[in-house]
């Protein structure tokens, strides 16, 4: 077998084009993630519950990921779906500054945009699962995920800082123009790719039956089932705090939009370090142990921000520190876990399994956001962040006595026969 050098992916024109598309899109997303809740908080005077509902709306379409992924599986070329999703999201986001200039901006408009953009994100995400394995050779999964995650981390560093400045100088709706343009650039780069399509699923079974098979495969696979439970628990409690973090920083910590963006940007440097460290740490300590340790550190890190008090610079530093620790840990969680899942999933099941996984893992996020909004109104925003930190520690219980925590290397992991976890077996 040909030996693959550490820099080979950078010499791959196809990967470089895909990487550039993702880099631009990720940067724009970071601007919107800050600007969207600030529109609700600063321009529309939203309550904690309303901000929670807005965050929930972003993630609500993931409940249907199972059926979207099953539908995607029937299409051999996933690239056109990804391009269409990016263009659609660009058009949606352009409506926000238009509504602002026409004095028609409302919370209802924000909810609709959040839901529709979420639908497009589900189509893109379930298509990506199959597209990735066509673009990247199996032996380079960890390298590719590490590079893409590192780029994502750089976007988390620069995006919020630029987003905060744009919000402060040009208002939040205008700042969202950056994300709209980023989606158009990403769609253009994806359109230049020449990656051959993979085989379409040839089953003539009804969509509901195929979706059921994907869910059965996920829930009965020893690696996928435990990783699902761990990731879902992390995401539920993480969204309790994430739904309120911008509001907390703005109202409780009394930080300006520019300071919030700068703190997020500085803190996100932890994600870059985490993305670069995830692969070597997995080789040294074992992928499973790195995943388990990160499942504890990531949700607990929000307590650093929740306990912040004192002068403005101290509160900003605490917010940045919470982001730094959490960003480092989440990359050490995502990189090996995503690579492990890619290694143990059968080719013909990837999109529907990705959809099934997202329908539960991301589908729980709206619930977490709504719970966070109600808890913030009931017991206080700071107290809710502490509940989020404590509850997230439960995620590691899914990994105890699982095959994941005993996994050191991905080299010996292979997908089972597609019939092994068939719903009709």
Beta strands, then each sheet from edge to edge (+ up, - down):
end
